[in-house]
């Protein structure tokens, strides 16, 4: 079974989708006796896997338009020349003219369901190519039942073609001792205890709402907690900065920008509470990573989050008061805090990249057996 894997999204800085694509590729290579043919950008710099056969794109395939043209026009010919039997496109869209049987991964249907929350270029790209890719695919992999329902509603795809395979936390997330937590406070919040959000600063993450929650919490409790918003500055950054200014939170909110993976686990483990108010999430990987790091979570009830977090997080709706109340209880009750931490650690341990890779291989076999009949 020789698999072609489209890794053309693997350009830094990584967000959740890129991490998912790379870690699944590593898990697949561990399990495939033949190794994995992975097609990557010209400047791909991640540590290669021993069982990867790297196929680098031409230098001209840089940028979104270059990547789209390479995937649509060049990638199908390269895969056939390499004698691949199946293409897995793990990034929402796939070559529409390719002859190989196709497995497609779609993490969320935000561009179809809530295009107003997307950058115009993403809205154009995914609305143009994702529905056609979904219908071309022999199987579509999604990370949650919530994404399955959204995809069926938005594209009319037959639900029988969809397989739900959850993602998993990245390696390295684990509870830290008090000395490490104190170092994290010094590094990220001027020595103060901090609440944490991680993710790109974009409208779908609902960060202005989180800032209002934080302001109400600080006013009600009058403690010295800080708020760290860690993530790549994106098309919602100006709205975030404007809300910080309006609420007069400039001394209490820190925006460190994109945090490299080598420092990310320390940032996460040092937080008092992880906050995740994002809308339309297809999986919510940071929620599981916070749980794995031993950090209690307060998260939205929207999208896939209730499904992924299960009973291991405090879920709040779209009312600021409910979030303030959840924070008050988590930080005011040591017994509740310890219970939520333990629930989270157990919940995160139920997800692994090996499990995801093995389930994905079963999808490949299913498609190839179907093709051979």
N, C-alpha and C positions, 0 to 999 in steps of 0.2 A: 504494500500500500504506500504509494509515493504521493505525498501531499504537498501542494503548493499553498503557501501561507502569505497573505498580503500584509506585509509589515510597513507599508509606505507611510503610515502615520507616525512612525517612530522617530520623531524629531524632538529634541528638547526645546523648551521645558515641558516635561511630561505633566499631564493631568490624569484624572482617574482612568479615562479610556486608554491612554497610552500605556499606563501601568498594567491594565488588564490585558492588553494585546501582548505585551512583552512577557508577562508572567505565564500566560497560557501557552505561549510559544515555548517557553522553557519546560513547562510541564509536559507538553506534547512530545518534545524531543526526548525527554526522559523515558517515555513509554513506547515510542515508535522504534522498532528495531532498525528500520531503514533511515532513521533520522528525518529531518524536516527541511524542505526547500523553503527558505524564507526570503522574500523580496523586500529590500529595504532601500531607503534613500541613499544617494551617493555618499553623503557625509555621515552615515550611521556610525556611532561611536560607542554604543553599549558593549559591555563585555560579551563576546560571543559564547555560545554554547558549543560543547564539543561535537554535538550531533546536528548542529545547524549547517546546512549548505547555503551560504550567503550569496545572494544574487543582488548586486548593487545596481540601482537605476543610473541612467546617464546623468551627468552633471546638469543637463538642461531641464531635468525633471524637478528642479527646485521650485518652491512656491506652490500655491494651491492649483493654479491653472496648469503648470507643468506636471504636477502630480496627477491631475485628472486626465490629461492627455496621455501620460505614460500608462496609467491603469487601463484606460479604455482602448488604446491603440497598440501599445507595445507589450504589455504584460501577457495577454493571451498567447501571442506568438512565442514568447520566451518560455512559458509554462509547457507548451506543446513540445518545444525543442528539448526541454529537460525531461521529457517523457513522464510528466506528472499525470496522475489519474484523477485528481479532484482538486478544486480550488476552495479554500476557506478564506472568505473576505471578512475579517473581524472588525470592520470599521464602518458600518452602516450602508455602504454602497459597494457595487462590484462592477467589473467589466460586463457590459451588456451584450457584447458580440462574442464572448468566449464560448468555446465548444465543450469545455470540461464541465462535468456536473458541479454544481455550486452549493456550498453551505455559506450562509450569510449570518453575521451577528449584528443585532440591533439592540443597543443599550437602552434607548428610550425613543419615544415618538414625539419629542418636544417640538421639533421643527414642523411637524404636521398638525399637532394638537394646539400648541401655543406659539405660533411663529413670531408673535410680538415680543417674546422673551429672548429671541435669537438675534445674533448679528445678521445684518442683511445678506452678507456673503454666505453664511451658513444656511440661512433660510432658502436662498436661491439654490445652493448646491444640493441640499438634501431633499427639498421639495421636487427638484427636477429628476434626481436619480434614485432616491430611496424607494419610492413605490414600485418603479420598474425592476429594481434589484430584488425587492421582496417577492414579486411575482415570478421572476426568473428562477429564483433559488429552489433547489429540491427540498431543502430544509432551512428554516430560520431559527437561530438560537437567540433566546432572550434571557436576561438574568433574573426575571421576576414574573409572577403572574400579572402584576400591574402593567408591565410593558406588553405582555401578551394581549391583554384586554384592549390597551390603547392601539396596538398595531392592527388588531382585527377591526376595531371601530374605524380607524383612519384609512386602511387600505383594502378592506374586504377580503383579506387573505383567509384561506381555509385554515381554521385552527389546528387541523390535523397535521399541517406542515410544520408547526412550531414546537420547539423543545425548550423547556425551561431549565437552564443550567446556571446556578448562582455563581457569582464571583467569590473572591476570598481576600482576606487581608494580606498585605505584603509581609514578607518575613521581617523580623526584627522588632515587632511591637510586643511589649511585655511590660508588666508593672515594674516601676523603678523604686529604689530605696529613697529614703528621705534626703540623703546627700545629693542624689541626682536631681531630685525635684527642686531642691534649693538652687542648684546650678542652673536649672532651666528658668527659674524665676529671675535669677540675676541676668541671664542671657536675654530673655524675651520681655520682661516686664519690670525692669528696674528694681528687682528684688521683692516685688509684691505678688500675692496670689493672683492668678488670672483665670478668666474664663476664655474659652478658645473656640474659634470657628476656623476651618480650613476649606479652601476651595477658591476657584477663580472669582475675582470680584466682578460679577456680571449679574444682570437683573434677575435671572432665574434663581439665584441664591438667596434673594429676599433679605439682603443685609440691612437696608434702612429699617425694616421691621425689627430686626435684632437690635439695632442701636437704640430704638425707642424702648424696647424691653429692658435693655441694660440701664438706660437713664432712669426708668421708673424703679428698677431694682435698687440702684444706688441711692435714689431719693428716699425710698421706703426703709432701707436697712442701714444706710449711712456707714458702710464699711469701706475698706480701701482696695477692693478688688479692681483689677484692670481687665480690659477686654482686648484680646489679640485676634486680629483678622489676618490670617496668614494665607496668602495666595497670590497668584500672578495678577497684576493689574490689567484689567480687561475693560470692556466697553461699559461696565457699570461703575467704574472707579470714581468718576466725577460725581455721580449721585451719592455715593458713599461719603466722599469728602464733604459734600454740601450738607449732608445730614449730620455729620460730626460737628461741623461748624454751627449749624442751626441749634443743635442740642447742647452746645458748649461743652463738648466732651474731648476737646483736643488734648488735654493732659492725661486722659484716662484710657484712650483707645490707641493701640499701636498697630501699624500696618507695615510689617517687615518685608512685604513682597513675597516673591517665590522663595520657598525654603528648600534647599537641596535635600535629597533623600538621606544623606549621611547625617543630617541634623534633625530630620523630621520626627523620628521616633522620640528623641529627647524633648522636643517641643510638645508633642502630644502627651507624653507621660507626665509632664510637669503641670498640666492643667488641673484646676479644681473641678471643672465641669466642661464637657464638650457640648456645644450648642449647634444645632443643625436645622435651620428653618426653611431650607430650599424647597422649591416647588417643581413638580414634574420630574422628580428623580426616578430613573429607571432601576437604580439599585441603592445608591447611597453608601459607597465604599468607605468614606471617612467615619461613618457611624460604627462599622465593624472594627475599624482600626483603633478607634478610641476605646471600644470595649476590650479589645485585645491588650491595650496598654493599661488597663485597669482604671479607666477614667469614666465616671458616670455620665450618662447622656440624657439631654433633653432634646427632643426632636419633633419635627412636624408630623402631623397625621396624614399629610398629603402623599400621593404617589405610592411608591413601593416601600416607604420607610416602615409602616406598621408590620408589613410582611417580613421584612428583613430583620428588624430589631426584635420582633416578637415581644415577649413580656419583659425584656431585659433593659428597656429604656423607659423614661417618663415621656409620654407623648402628649403634646399640647396642640390645640387647634390654631385658629388664626386670631385669637384674642390675646392681646398683650398681657392682660391680667393673669391668664392661665399660665403663661411662661414665667411671670414673676413669682407666682405661687409655687410652681415646680422648683424654681431656684431656691426660694425661701425654705422649702422642706428639705431639699438635698443638702443645703449648706447648714441647716439648723439642726438636723438629726443625724448624729454619727451612725446610729443603727441603720437608718434607711440608706445612708450613703454607702456603708459597707455592704449591705444586701444588694444594692443596685450594681455595685462594682463586681461582686461575685456572680450575679446573674449574667452580667455582660461578658466576663471572661469565659464562662461556660458557653454562652451563645456564640461568641466569635470562634471558639474551638470547633464548632460544628461545620465550619466552612474551610475548605482547603483547595489549593490549586491542583493537587494531585487528583482529588475527586472530580474537579471541573475538567481536567484533561482526560480522565478515563471516560467520563460521560460524553465528552466531545468526540472521542475516538469511536464510541458506539454509534454516534450520529453518522460519522464517516462510513462505517461499515454498513449501516442501514442503507445509505444512499448508493454505495457501490454495489451492494447486493441487488437492490432494486434496479439499478442500471443494467446489470448483467442478465436479467431475466429475458 
